[in-house]
Amino acid sequence: MAEKRFYITTPIFYPNAKLHMGHAYTTVISDILARHHRLLGEKTHFLTGSDENTQKMVDAAGKEGKEPLVFLDGIVENFKTLYQNLDISYDQFIRTTDQKIHWPGAVLLWENIKASGDLYEKEYEGLYCTGHEAFLTPKDFVDGKCPDHGTAPEMVREKNYFFKLSKYTDILKEKIESDELRIIPQTRKKEILSFISEGLEDISFSRLRRKDWPSGLGIGVPGDDSQVMYVWCDALSNYATAVGYGRDETMFKTWWPADVHVIGKDILRFHAAIWPAILLSAGLPLPKSLLVHGFITSGGKKMSKSLGNVIDPLKLIEEYGSEAVRYFLSKLSTFEDGDLTPEAIKETYNADLANGLGNLVSRIMKMTTDHKVDLSPEQKAVSYQDVAVGNLLKNFNIAGELSEIWTEIASIDEKIQKDEPFKTIKTEPERARKDLYAILERLFNVALRLEPYMPETSKRIIEAIKTNKKPENLFPRKD
Ligand code: MSP
């Protein structure tokens, strides 16, 4: 049988500012899925990257008095530092200014859509929001400003190439309805189906090349260098170019189609309508699924500098460690919005990690090492694959699976209270040893199941059990 493969992607992030908790969230849940599939023995490719051919990046570089391409290198380093500190096991980081990896495929895709007769030129006038990197309609603005970005749009009147998105309305509906392109959760599937049912409009797929853009930024439209590809057209294609489209057919055949694109709810339309339409037009298979997560708020509000409720992921890691931050993030509802405040984070840390898992491990390991209760070699050979049967991660339910692990932790705790091996060890040592063995076996399974979520913690517990030694305090209480 052919080896099973799994190809997973995060969105590529805009490098005009540093990454915030929302970006960390997408990346951590993608990492958990990537690790899960690797542990199942599948050959896994985990892609992330940065979306660089944008006006807002040029603006941000200008504010710092830097050349855009120099500015980009610095920001990308910051992204990678965050990933390293969060223990993100990505296999590839794609940059859309990469002329070797990304550009040939972006150009080939353009040529293929053109060959299908899906591109045409049109004089266009519209309101462009640089924050969204998209044209919006007048009714999207409040008091003349974009409510999401607080900025006024730019009135653009120019000749562009248009993509015949409208042509794909029916076929997209059918592919999504039938789950050939699976959209998770159901609420997002319904949302996009109702959007598509209203009829899709053709979209502008290029922009006039800007004078202030250095060469090396913006992919020229094949055959018309006065135009560059519209940033979303060039960005979406990263999922294909990264794995060889336009430069390495064998590699591309190996990995494409992607198993899942992990995205936030704000970029659903781009991924569930425009991207599959591009692929259909170019005659390429569609990704198998989209996992659409909600937004992180703080105190019920969008994190923003003016509200002063921004939580910096790097600072949070400094305070709690990457394992704990991975826990806070993966505990948030996978499919709906979730909230994080400094107070709630501390409470979760103390309740779930210090008193919950940490305390349980040290109690059990104290008893089992003191009394030399050791798992059998067969039990120690149990692997992730044995315990992952029926795992909720199959359905991308990251928070659901984590919650089941914590239910098991609570239940092991109750079992200790009930059996009281710490007392019976004196009066009925044989029974106590049997009870301890059963408890240790359950803790071992918990440690295995935890691996994709908290790889370091999992390793330390497994190591302690395998060597019958008490580990250091995993999560010291914070007061
Ligand atoms: N560059 C585009 C994506 C192109 S993918 C071909 C983009 N970049 S982004 O940096 O603005 O956002 C990247 C991801 O972060 C999106 O999936 C978005 O949903 C997610 N988040 C941004 N803020 C968020 C929260 N507050 N909470 C959770 N995720 C959010 O869009």
Residues whose N, C-alpha, C, O or C-beta is under 5 A from the ligand:
A	BS01	MSP	P11 I12 F13 Y14 G22 H23 Y25 D51 A235 L236 I263 G264 K265 D266 I267 G294 F295 I296
